[in-house]
């Protein structure tokens, strides 16, 4: 039994049983992957994968029980390498952070800048995607840390922590009729075409929940992942924008005005997540504490 065999099994499941993709991911050949899997199955005395001819179609019942053990063994081997680097005093490496565009654009620049000053030999790799992909990347080890507003607390394999709360704001062009309102209502907003975030991004669920609770139908004419894109289309007169407060605090487009909406939509909590059971380098703890100074290293370590 060797780690290459274990990686072949794990990657086969991750790649939907497509051995061509597995071979590319492991920098080997498809016959090589098949051989590694067969050799492990022969050593264990059970079939891990169900087959239709030469094609793998899924996990067998023994395979379903073997896979978590393989995942744990590979995680511990990665932890061993990380621990070796840590105790050898190495202050270099790569910290992979998966996050949304809003966090990467408006919140993380100061955090990354401070982190790089403390750890100049550590490279930071930012990966941007939807919250569900962020969770998957952290669970698979593709990312060390995940940062997002929605969804991270729903995964049992992740330890997640609240960082800070924020609200949505409404964005309209200069001279828009809504600027005359002393206090916006959901009814006021529902009377206009709306432009906001894609489903699952940047607190969109709280926006939908607020209108639904009031039985108000909305005309959401355009959605995007990027606050700057939303503002651009608002400036073109296509609709009223609902964006994250930090977006307008850092970069409100010329010709636009922001209206408070904290009384309309529930507050949002940005969370940071790491994989349970993973060994975190000291610089990973430092990064998290830069983002959420109210946390402690011992609290993070205990949750992992």
Secondary structure as UniProt FT lines:
FT   HELIX           3..14
FT   TURN            15..17
FT   HELIX           19..25
FT   TURN            26..27
FT   HELIX           30..44
FT   STRAND          49..52
FT   TURN            53..54
FT   STRAND          55..59
FT   HELIX           61..87
FT   TURN            88..89
FT   STRAND          93..99
FT   HELIX           101..102
FT   HELIX           103..107
FT   HELIX           108..118
FT   TURN            120..121
FT   STRAND          122..128
FT   HELIX           131..140
FT   STRAND          145..148
FT   HELIX           152..154
FT   TURN            156..157
FT   STRAND          158..166
FT   STRAND          168..173
FT   TURN            174..175
FT   HELIX           177..180
FT   HELIX           186..190
FT   STRAND          193..197
FT   TURN            199..200
FT   TURN            202..203
FT   HELIX           204..213
FT   TURN            214..215
FT   STRAND          219..224
FT   HELIX           227..235
FT   TURN            236..237
FT   STRAND          240..244
FT   HELIX           245..250
FT   TURN            254..255
FT   STRAND          256..260
FT   TURN            262..264
FT   STRAND          268..275
FT   TURN            276..277
FT   HELIX           282..291
FT   TURN            293..294
FT   HELIX           297..303
//
